[in-house]
Amino acid sequence: MAGDLEAPLRPKRKKVWVEYLVQFRWILVIFVVLPISFTIYFLTYLGDIRSESKSFKRRQKEHDENVKKVVNRLKQRNPSKDGLVCTARKPYIAVGMRNVDYKRARHFEVDLSAFRNILEVDKERMIARCEPLVNMGQITRVTVPMNLSLAVVAELDDLTVGGLINGYGIEGSSHIYGLFYDTVVALEIVLADGRLVRATSDNEYSDLFYAIPWSQGTLGLLVAAEITLIPVKEYMKLTYEPVVGSLSDIAQAYADSFAPRDGDPSKIPDFVETMIYSPTEAVCMTGVYASKEEAKKKGNVINCVGWWFKPWFYQHAQKASKKGKFVEYIPTREYYHRHTRCLYWEGKLILPFGDQWWFRWMLGWLMPPKVSLLKATQGEAIRKYYHDMHVIQDMLVPLYKVGPALEFVHREMEVYPIWLCPHLLFKAPMKTMINPEAGYEQEGRQGDTKDGQMFTDVGVYYAPGPVLRGEEFDGSEAVRRMEEWLIQNNGFQPQYAVSELTEKNFWRMFDADLYEYCRKKYGAVGTFMSVYYKSKKGRKTEKEVREAEQAHLETAYAEAD
């Protein structure tokens, strides 16, 4: 096994001028990006407080007025003259690393910037009704003091409800509740013709309800969503368990941490994640909600990880490798957003000294830099460098494939740390863009249930080992091989990341049938760009997109089928 895991020998690469820009980019980050980010965060916070001071009735009235504006705007569009419909959000605003190059082509903008209110928190129905630009930091600030929370809370504060529904969202509770969109009860969508519809799993728009996830906003404009709430307690009791062994040993220990082999549901934690620091070292973390009274009992350790001067969470967790297993209590909201301040471990590349005690005490309160500002200030040369010399990808693979996936990542990319987070891929009443493997129920594998197949997000975020050693590395080719590996192993690639997929391979990875049916049924073709062309790498002209749409109508994915 050791020989199989040896990374290939690579020649040294010549250093190019853009590497010096990347190396000293921290200067721009400290003096420009961080102060502006902090100002934006503060102003946004004041706006959220102002919104929360309004009654739900007032917020609903404003929402209705804003929806009318969207409907009227769509009706103004002349299909023969105007470009395809896009939101008016600037291309760099998206948190994902995929280039929003489709907005460089002529397009018809619809402004959704006003849709950032929590419209209702219904404690009886256990539902939060939110507009699409409500972010995770905003919703937890409102619900956690009520001892309520969304069933799935994506870790980074800036991730929005709309992005997580139209795209992909996961958290340490996803092994119970599934992906973010699995917790959605209803969607309010403005269709291409300006109609406002409410789609649920069992009404006349149920096909649209199941087609929206992973569609990247190419079926209609989401203007509100009803999302499941769950009761929570004030603290998370978190257990850190070190693991030493091969990557396959780590994969098995990770599976055992949340999927008991005897199937005892009492052994399933509320939260789980594993961080792999090297091919032989990892820490498995499992959390269960705990009351304030339990957390404050004598002898228990409370760790408020949200303070600006605290060690970055991934580095704090690694202490288990030296000190052994330990337990602590973290305030629930601070636990939810434990990776925000250091952007998992990407903060180490952005600010090499950002994890040092003196920086945390002096300037840690300015963290994190807004991803949108990092993208806006990087320039084309640095953007291309990151595409070639950096990896930010998630590999969604069946739980039993985690070991092989880790070995693949080590051979091809040598990226550490690696993040592991499980999620249950539910069987839907109709086939969606992603589905469990056919016949998985008969296999009786660890973690699988009658309701769905257990998958895992293998999060690969950092500079690859060859790049750090000054060796040659072809990032595009590495991603192509990763995508082919995913296709061969029934895995999926979230499309927030840079993708090298051809259209044929895109539809080998994803199921096109329901999505394509809804595109035609609800008039999205010719109004919204198709999901592949919205996701594909590279600049897009309106002519290219329209020709692709026409070819798509004529062939109906015959080649992929």
Solvent accessible surface area in square Angstrom, and as a share of the most:
residue,aa,sasa,rsa
1,M,122,0.54
2,A,82,0.64
3,G,53,0.51
4,D,90,0.47
5,L,18,0.09
6,E,127,0.57
7,A,26,0.20
8,P,72,0.45
9,L,183,0.91
10,R,48,0.17
11,P,86,0.54
12,K,141,0.60
13,R,43,0.16
14,K,183,0.78
15,K,113,0.48
16,V,74,0.42
17,W,164,0.58
18,V,14,0.08
19,E,15,0.07
20,Y,111,0.42
21,L,82,0.41
22,V,33,0.19
23,Q,93,0.41
24,F,100,0.42
25,R,21,0.07
26,W,73,0.26
27,I,78,0.40
28,L,65,0.32
29,V,0,0.00
30,I,24,0.12
31,F,145,0.60
32,V,56,0.32
33,V,1,0.00
34,L,0,0.00
35,P,54,0.34
36,I,78,0.40
37,S,0,0.00
38,F,81,0.34
39,T,69,0.40
40,I,60,0.31
41,Y,59,0.22
42,F,103,0.43
43,L,106,0.53
44,T,44,0.26
45,Y,95,0.36
46,L,81,0.40
47,G,38,0.36
48,D,5,0.02
49,I,70,0.36
50,R,158,0.58
51,S,11,0.07
52,E,49,0.22
53,S,91,0.59
54,K,32,0.13
55,S,66,0.42
56,F,83,0.35
57,K,175,0.74
58,R,122,0.45
59,R,16,0.06
60,Q,53,0.23
61,K,128,0.54
62,E,36,0.16
63,H,3,0.01
64,D,62,0.32
65,E,81,0.36
66,N,22,0.11
67,V,10,0.06
68,K,134,0.57
69,K,135,0.57
70,V,3,0.02
71,V,23,0.13
72,N,82,0.42
73,R,84,0.31
74,L,10,0.05
75,K,134,0.57
76,Q,120,0.54
77,R,27,0.10
78,N,59,0.30
79,P,87,0.55
80,S,99,0.64
81,K,141,0.60
82,D,38,0.20
83,G,1,0.01
84,L,7,0.03
85,V,6,0.04
86,C,11,0.07
87,T,40,0.23
88,A,29,0.23
89,R,103,0.38
90,K,121,0.51
91,P,52,0.33
92,Y,83,0.32
93,I,69,0.35
94,A,18,0.14
95,V,39,0.23
96,G,16,0.15
97,M,50,0.22
98,R,29,0.11
99,N,18,0.09
100,V,15,0.08
101,D,2,0.01
102,Y,15,0.06
103,K,20,0.08
104,R,117,0.43
105,A,13,0.10
106,R,136,0.50
107,H,47,0.21
108,F,15,0.06
109,E,70,0.31
110,V,1,0.00
111,D,90,0.47
112,L,21,0.11
113,S,70,0.45
114,A,50,0.39
115,F,2,0.01
116,R,69,0.25
117,N,14,0.07
118,I,2,0.01
119,L,3,0.01
120,E,62,0.28
121,V,16,0.09
122,D,28,0.14
123,K,122,0.52
124,E,170,0.76
125,R,125,0.46
126,M,51,0.23
127,I,11,0.06
128,A,0,0.00
129,R,33,0.12
130,C,0,0.00
131,E,0,0.00
132,P,8,0.05
133,L,42,0.21
134,V,0,0.00
135,N,21,0.11
136,M,0,0.00
137,G,4,0.04
138,Q,2,0.01
139,I,0,0.00
140,T,1,0.01
141,R,60,0.22
142,V,27,0.16
143,T,0,0.00
144,V,20,0.12
145,P,105,0.66
146,M,75,0.33
147,N,62,0.32
148,L,14,0.07
149,S,0,0.00
150,L,3,0.02
151,A,2,0.02
152,V,0,0.00
153,V,1,0.01
154,A,3,0.02
155,E,5,0.02
156,L,27,0.14
157,D,38,0.20
158,D,34,0.18
159,L,41,0.21
160,T,26,0.15
161,V,0,0.00
162,G,8,0.07
163,G,44,0.42
164,L,5,0.03
165,I,1,0.00
166,N,23,0.12
167,G,8,0.08
168,Y,32,0.12
169,G,3,0.03
170,I,11,0.06
171,E,0,0.00
172,G,0,0.00
173,S,2,0.01
174,S,0,0.00
175,H,8,0.04
176,I,67,0.34
177,Y,71,0.27
178,G,0,0.00
179,L,0,0.00
180,F,0,0.00
181,Y,30,0.11
182,D,53,0.27
183,T,8,0.05
184,V,12,0.07
185,V,56,0.32
186,A,0,0.00
187,L,3,0.02
188,E,17,0.08
189,I,1,0.00
190,V,0,0.00
191,L,0,0.00
192,A,17,0.13
193,D,82,0.42
194,G,5,0.05
195,R,112,0.41
196,L,89,0.45
197,V,11,0.06
198,R,108,0.39
199,A,0,0.00
200,T,14,0.08
201,S,54,0.35
202,D,127,0.66
203,N,50,0.26
204,E,137,0.61
205,Y,37,0.14
206,S,22,0.14
207,D,16,0.08
208,L,0,0.00
209,F,21,0.09
210,Y,34,0.13
211,A,2,0.01
212,I,2,0.01
213,P,12,0.08
214,W,4,0.01
215,S,0,0.00
216,Q,22,0.10
217,G,17,0.17
218,T,1,0.01
219,L,0,0.00
220,G,2,0.02
221,L,8,0.04
222,L,8,0.04
223,V,0,0.00
224,A,1,0.00
225,A,1,0.00
226,E,10,0.05
227,I,0,0.00
228,T,42,0.24
229,L,4,0.02
230,I,21,0.11
231,P,100,0.63
232,V,7,0.04
233,K,98,0.42
234,E,60,0.27
235,Y,25,0.09
236,M,0,0.00
237,K,64,0.27
238,L,0,0.00
239,T,28,0.16
240,Y,0,0.00
241,E,74,0.33
242,P,37,0.23
243,V,19,0.11
244,V,124,0.71
245,G,20,0.19
246,S,33,0.21
247,L,0,0.00
248,S,47,0.30
249,D,75,0.39
250,I,0,0.00
251,A,11,0.09
252,Q,72,0.32
253,A,30,0.23
254,Y,0,0.00
255,A,7,0.05
256,D,57,0.29
257,S,28,0.18
258,F,3,0.01
259,A,7,0.05
260,P,25,0.16
261,R,171,0.62
262,D,99,0.51
263,G,53,0.51
264,D,46,0.24
265,P,102,0.64
266,S,98,0.63
267,K,114,0.48
268,I,69,0.35
269,P,9,0.06
270,D,43,0.22
271,F,4,0.02
272,V,0,0.00
273,E,0,0.00
274,T,0,0.00
275,M,0,0.00
276,I,0,0.00
277,Y,23,0.09
278,S,30,0.20
279,P,38,0.24
280,T,77,0.45
281,E,40,0.18
282,A,0,0.00
283,V,0,0.00
284,C,4,0.03
285,M,1,0.00
286,T,31,0.18
287,G,1,0.01
288,V,62,0.36
289,Y,34,0.13
290,A,1,0.01
291,S,32,0.21
292,K,87,0.37
293,E,118,0.53
294,E,57,0.25
295,A,0,0.00
296,K,127,0.54
297,K,126,0.53
298,K,207,0.88
299,G,72,0.70
300,N,56,0.29
301,V,87,0.50
302,I,64,0.32
303,N,13,0.07
304,C,38,0.23
305,V,12,0.07
306,G,44,0.43
307,W,124,0.43
308,W,83,0.29
309,F,47,0.20
310,K,51,0.22
311,P,43,0.27
312,W,3,0.01
313,F,5,0.02
314,Y,17,0.06
315,Q,50,0.22
316,H,23,0.10
317,A,0,0.00
318,Q,66,0.29
319,K,91,0.39
320,A,0,0.00
321,S,42,0.27
322,K,194,0.82
323,K,130,0.55
324,G,24,0.24
325,K,120,0.51
326,F,29,0.12
327,V,58,0.34
328,E,7,0.03
329,Y,11,0.04
330,I,0,0.00
331,P,25,0.16
332,T,1,0.01
333,R,75,0.27
334,E,49,0.22
335,Y,0,0.00
336,Y,1,0.00
337,H,22,0.10
338,R,12,0.04
339,H,0,0.00
340,T,17,0.10
341,R,31,0.11
342,C,1,0.00
343,L,19,0.09
344,Y,23,0.09
345,W,1,0.00
346,E,24,0.11
347,G,0,0.00
348,K,58,0.25
349,L,61,0.30
350,I,25,0.12
351,L,0,0.00
352,P,62,0.39
353,F,44,0.18
354,G,1,0.01
355,D,13,0.07
356,Q,75,0.33
357,W,168,0.59
358,W,105,0.37
359,F,1,0.01
360,R,30,0.11
361,W,137,0.48
362,M,124,0.55
363,L,48,0.24
364,G,3,0.03
365,W,114,0.40
366,L,17,0.09
367,M,18,0.08
368,P,15,0.09
369,P,1,0.01
370,K,30,0.13
371,V,24,0.14
372,S,10,0.07
373,L,26,0.13
374,L,14,0.07
375,K,27,0.11
376,A,47,0.36
377,T,46,0.26
378,Q,21,0.09
379,G,47,0.46
380,E,94,0.42
381,A,41,0.32
382,I,13,0.07
383,R,33,0.12
384,K,128,0.54
385,Y,29,0.11
386,Y,47,0.18
387,H,32,0.14
388,D,36,0.19
389,M,34,0.15
390,H,22,0.10
391,V,2,0.01
392,I,35,0.18
393,Q,5,0.02
394,D,6,0.03
395,M,0,0.00
396,L,0,0.00
397,V,0,0.00
398,P,0,0.00
399,L,13,0.06
400,Y,84,0.32
401,K,41,0.17
402,V,1,0.01
403,G,9,0.09
404,P,64,0.40
405,A,0,0.00
406,L,0,0.00
407,E,25,0.11
408,F,14,0.06
409,V,0,0.00
410,H,18,0.08
411,R,83,0.30
412,E,33,0.15
413,M,0,0.00
414,E,32,0.14
415,V,0,0.00
416,Y,37,0.14
417,P,15,0.09
418,I,0,0.00
419,W,3,0.01
420,L,0,0.00
421,C,0,0.00
422,P,0,0.00
423,H,1,0.00
424,L,11,0.06
425,L,5,0.03
426,F,65,0.27
427,K,95,0.40
428,A,40,0.31
429,P,109,0.68
430,M,59,0.26
431,K,126,0.53
432,T,19,0.11
433,M,5,0.02
434,I,4,0.02
435,N,33,0.17
436,P,22,0.14
437,E,26,0.11
438,A,111,0.86
439,G,36,0.34
440,Y,5,0.02
441,E,73,0.33
442,Q,147,0.65
443,E,100,0.45
444,G,68,0.66
445,R,72,0.26
446,Q,53,0.24
447,G,18,0.17
448,D,33,0.17
449,T,60,0.35
450,K,161,0.68
451,D,70,0.37
452,G,0,0.00
453,Q,1,0.00
454,M,11,0.05
455,F,1,0.00
456,T,0,0.00
457,D,1,0.00
458,V,0,0.00
459,G,0,0.00
460,V,0,0.00
461,Y,16,0.06
462,Y,28,0.11
463,A,7,0.06
464,P,0,0.00
465,G,9,0.09
466,P,0,0.00
467,V,13,0.07
468,L,107,0.53
469,R,105,0.38
470,G,25,0.24
471,E,23,0.10
472,E,87,0.39
473,F,13,0.06
474,D,82,0.42
475,G,2,0.02
476,S,17,0.11
477,E,59,0.26
478,A,0,0.00
479,V,11,0.07
480,R,110,0.40
481,R,92,0.33
482,M,0,0.00
483,E,4,0.02
484,E,63,0.28
485,W,39,0.14
486,L,0,0.00
487,I,24,0.12
488,Q,114,0.51
489,N,22,0.11
490,N,76,0.39
491,G,2,0.02
492,F,16,0.07
493,Q,0,0.00
494,P,0,0.00
495,Q,3,0.01
496,Y,58,0.22
497,A,0,0.00
498,V,22,0.12
499,S,5,0.03
500,E,30,0.13
501,L,10,0.05
502,T,76,0.44
503,E,55,0.25
504,K,96,0.40
505,N,37,0.19
506,F,2,0.01
507,W,16,0.06
508,R,98,0.36
509,M,12,0.05
510,F,5,0.02
511,D,30,0.16
512,A,12,0.09
513,D,100,0.52
514,L,20,0.10
515,Y,1,0.00
516,E,13,0.06
517,Y,119,0.45
518,C,0,0.00
519,R,0,0.00
520,K,97,0.41
521,K,100,0.42
522,Y,10,0.04
523,G,38,0.36
524,A,0,0.00
525,V,32,0.18
526,G,28,0.27
527,T,14,0.08
528,F,4,0.02
529,M,11,0.05
530,S,7,0.05
531,V,0,0.00
532,Y,14,0.05
533,Y,32,0.12
534,K,33,0.14
535,S,1,0.01
536,K,46,0.20
537,K,70,0.30
538,G,29,0.28
539,R,151,0.55
540,K,3,0.01
541,T,82,0.47
542,E,27,0.12
543,K,141,0.60
544,E,56,0.25
545,V,2,0.01
546,R,82,0.30
547,E,94,0.42
548,A,15,0.12
549,E,14,0.06
550,Q,95,0.42
551,A,49,0.38
552,H,11,0.05
553,L,74,0.37
554,E,126,0.57
555,T,74,0.43
556,A,46,0.36
557,Y,19,0.07
558,A,67,0.52
559,E,131,0.59
560,A,27,0.21
561,D,136,0.71
